Amino acid sequence: MGEEREIGIDSARDFARAALEAAGAGRAMAQSLAEATVAAELRGRGSVGFAHLVDYIDGLKAGRIDGAAEPVSGSPAPAIVEVDARGGIAQHGFDLAFDTLCGRAFELGVASLALRNSFTTGELGHYAIRLAERGLLALAATNGPPLMAPPGVTRSVYCTNPLAFAAPGVDGPALLIDQASSATAFVNLREAASRGAPIPEGWAVDGQGAPTTDPAAALTGHLLPFGGVRGANVALMVEILAAALTGANWSLDAPSFVTGDHSPGIGLFVLAIAPRGHAADLATRLGAHLERLAGLGVHVPGKGKRDGRSPGVATLRLRTEVLARIAEASGIEPPR
């Protein structure tokens, strides 16, 4: 994996924010993304942490992200919060709408956020788990530029179209599920290509549509859904939630997030549910049930990866090569 450095959380956050501002992001945008980046690292999701930050910096410099964008929010119905990211980033728009979304969910029992016109959303679990921290059940869905096709289809029609789900426990979020509808995330494919490491069979096909274990060849083709048609069905469901309900671009119509000067203009849908009535003791019941499942050998997703701010955790271990890439792309010095 290469040489790593241990860096204080505050220093890592300051470095991310400074790099983004140097690339053209406004202060509030840079702060939102820096927080999300550090949180992803602390949850063990480095591929959508600092390694992914380079995509945002490049996007800002190329115009795929409008660094001066100020999200605009509205509410066409009491239980619906809408946000237009206006070519900016989803993290910024979500932060601005977060308190309103939580308040509506507790007041009405359920509320949704429909965000559009955004760059890619980064770690999708970030949105769901923050609501679980407030005691809400949360479901999040997002799309992006086309990277995946169902078996037998020769061109990409969906992004990896992930779903994330989080649930509250007695002492914080008890559960976090964050998974793509593709066999793997695109960032994992790209990471394997950068290291020259083979990928498992069933992840992707090459430019001629042939199965491949060569990540470089896979980057000329497309990803495959998990479970064949079943995974593709999940991708379509996500597409309807993230694009149709939000007014965002369909994946087929979304510009690339790594080339060009246009925003992908994709969507993020978030559903927040406040436990009430017979579900009022959900946190206690869920905690006990998850312990029972764990005792039977069942993997409980997200255990120990709560909100990225666990007590006693003061440093991050970051790859030197990633820090150097961010410093070079933004023109600032890496943290010391």
Long-range contacts (C-beta under 8 A, 24 or more apart in sequence): 1-319, 2-319, 2-320, 2-321, 3-319, 3-320, 3-321, 4-317, 4-318, 4-319, 4-320, 5-317, 5-318, 5-319, 5-320, 5-323, 6-315, 6-316, 6-317, 7-315, 7-316, 7-317, 7-318, 7-335, 8-314, 8-315, 8-316, 9-38, 9-42, 9-313, 9-314, 9-315, 9-316, 11-335, 12-38, 12-41, 12-50, 12-316, 12-318, 12-335, 13-37, 13-38, 14-335, 15-323, 15-326, 15-332, 15-334, 15-335, 16-50, 16-53, 16-326, 18-330, 18-332, 19-53, 19-57, 19-326, 19-327, 19-329, 19-330, 19-332, 20-53, 20-56, 20-57, 20-60, 20-330, 22-330, 22-331, 22-332, 23-56, 23-57, 23-60, 23-61, 23-67, 23-329, 23-330, 24-60, 24-61, 24-67, 24-68, 25-56, 25-60, 25-65, 25-67, 26-67, 26-68, 26-69, 26-70, 28-92, 28-95, 29-67, 29-69, 29-88, 29-89, 29-91, 29-92, 32-89, 32-91, 32-92, 32-94, 32-95, 33-89, 33-91, 33-92, 33-122, 35-91, 36-91, 36-122, 36-123, 36-126, 37-122, 38-308, 38-316, 39-123, 39-126, 39-307, 39-308, 39-309, 40-122, 40-123, 40-126, 40-308, 41-308, 41-316, 41-318, 42-305, 42-308, 42-309, 42-310, 42-313, 42-316, 43-123, 43-125, 43-176, 43-302, 43-305, 43-308, 44-305, 45-123, 45-125, 45-178, 46-318, 46-319, 47-185, 47-187, 47-188, 47-191, 48-122, 48-123, 48-185, 48-187, 49-123, 50-318, 50-319, 50-322, 50-323, 50-326, 51-187, 51-191, 51-319, 51-322, 52-122, 52-187, 53-326, 54-322, 54-325, 54-326, 54-329, 55-120, 55-257, 55-258, 56-89, 56-119, 57-326, 57-329, 57-330, 58-258, 58-329, 59-119, 59-257, 61-329, 62-260, 62-261, 63-261, 63-262, 64-119, 64-255, 64-257, 64-260, 64-261, 64-262, 64-263, 64-264, 65-89, 65-119, 65-263, 66-263, 71-96, 71-97, 73-97, 73-100, 75-100, 78-104, 78-108, 79-104, 79-108, 79-110, 79-111, 79-112, 80-111, 80-112, 80-114, 81-111, 81-112, 81-113, 81-114, 82-113, 82-114, 82-115, 82-116, 82-246, 83-113, 83-114, 83-115, 83-116, 84-115, 84-116, 84-117, 85-115, 85-116, 85-117, 85-118, 85-119, 86-117, 87-117, 87-119, 87-263, 87-265, 88-117, 88-118, 88-119, 89-118, 89-119, 90-115, 90-118, 90-119, 90-120, 90-121, 90-122, 90-127, 90-142, 90-268, 91-121, 91-122, 91-126, 93-118, 93-268, 94-127, 94-268, 94-270, 98-130, 101-131, 101-270, 101-272, 102-131, 102-134, 102-136, 102-272, 104-272, 105-131, 105-136, 105-272, 105-273, 105-274, 106-136, 106-274, 109-273, 109-274, 109-276, 110-271, 110-272, 110-273, 110-274, 111-271, 111-272, 112-245, 112-269, 112-270, 112-271, 112-272, 113-268, 113-269, 113-270, 113-272, 114-245, 114-246, 114-247, 114-267, 114-268, 114-269, 115-246, 115-248, 115-267, 115-268, 115-269, 115-270, 116-246, 116-247, 116-248, 116-265, 116-266, 116-267, 116-268, 117-248, 117-263, 117-265, 118-248, 118-263, 118-264, 118-265, 118-266, 118-267, 118-268, 119-257, 119-263, 119-264, 119-266, 120-144, 120-145, 120-257, 120-264, 120-266, 121-266, 121-268, 123-178, 124-162, 124-163, 124-164, 124-178, 125-164, 125-166, 125-176, 125-177, 125-178, 125-302, 127-164, 127-268, 127-270, 128-164, 128-165, 128-166, 128-176, 128-178, 128-270, 129-164, 129-166, 129-173, 129-176, 129-302, 129-306, 129-307, 130-307, 131-166, 131-270, 131-272, 132-166, 132-167, 132-168, 132-172, 132-173, 132-174, 132-175, 132-176, 133-168, 133-172, 133-173, 133-306, 133-307, 134-168, 135-168, 135-274, 135-275, 135-283, 136-168, 136-272, 136-273, 136-274, 136-275, 137-165, 137-166, 137-167, 137-168, 137-272, 137-273, 137-274, 137-275, 137-282, 138-164, 138-165, 138-166, 138-167, 138-270, 138-271, 138-272, 138-273, 139-163, 139-164, 139-165, 139-270, 139-271, 140-164, 140-165, 140-268, 140-269, 140-270, 140-271, 141-237, 141-238, 141-241, 141-242, 141-268, 141-269, 141-270, 142-238, 142-242, 142-266, 142-267, 142-268, 142-269, 143-238, 143-239, 143-242, 143-243, 143-248, 143-249, 143-250, 143-251, 143-254, 143-266, 143-267, 144-251, 144-254, 144-257, 144-264, 144-266, 145-251, 145-254, 145-255, 145-256, 145-257, 145-264, 145-266, 146-222, 146-251, 146-252, 146-254, 147-182, 147-186, 147-222, 147-223, 148-181, 148-182, 148-222, 148-223, 148-224, 148-225, 148-235, 149-222, 149-223, 149-224, 150-225, 150-228, 150-229, 150-232, 151-224, 151-225, 151-228, 151-229, 151-232, 154-209, 155-222, 156-222, 156-223, 156-251, 157-251, 157-252, 158-182, 158-225, 158-232, 158-235, 158-236, 158-239, 158-251, 159-186, 159-235, 159-251, 159-254, 159-266, 160-185, 160-186, 160-223, 160-235, 161-234, 161-235, 161-238, 161-239, 161-242, 161-251, 162-238, 163-234, 163-238, 166-302, 167-282, 167-286, 168-275, 168-282, 168-283, 168-286, 169-283, 169-286, 169-287, 169-290, 170-283, 170-284, 170-287, 172-306, 172-307, 173-302, 173-306, 173-307, 174-283, 174-286, 174-287, 174-290, 175-286, 175-290, 175-300, 175-301, 175-302, 175-303, 176-301, 176-302, 176-305, 176-306, 177-301, 177-302, 178-301, 178-302, 180-226, 181-225, 181-226, 181-231, 181-232, 181-234, 181-235, 181-238, 182-223, 182-224, 182-225, 182-226, 182-231, 182-235, 183-223, 183-224, 183-225, 183-226, 183-231, 184-223, 186-223, 189-215, 189-218, 189-219, 189-223, 190-215, 190-219, 193-218, 193-219, 241-269, 242-266, 242-267, 242-268, 242-269, 243-267, 245-269
